């Protein structure tokens, strides 16, 4: 079971996002432990498909 648009409430955000964009300027920060879904939430909010990696050099 993973994060879906239904479980994260992404559908609700999509319905109101255009209004929010027009009404205000805001900054959102995602912080938390590894492997808790920060990138998944970021990708759902932005519509991007970003990947992350934390490998030693």
Rosetta blueprint (number, residue, H / E / L):
1 X L
2 X L
3 X L
4 X L
5 X H
6 X H
7 X H
8 X H
9 X L
10 X H
11 X H
12 X H
13 X H
14 X H
15 X H
16 X H
17 X H
18 X H
19 X H
20 X H
21 X H
22 X H
23 X H
24 X L
25 X L
26 X L
27 X L
28 X L
29 X L
30 X L
31 X L
32 X L
33 X L
34 X L
35 X L
36 X L
37 X L
38 X H
39 X H
40 X H
41 X H
42 X H
43 X H
44 X H
45 X H
46 X H
47 X L
48 X L
49 X L
50 X L
51 X L
52 X L
53 X L
54 X L
55 X L
56 X L
57 X L
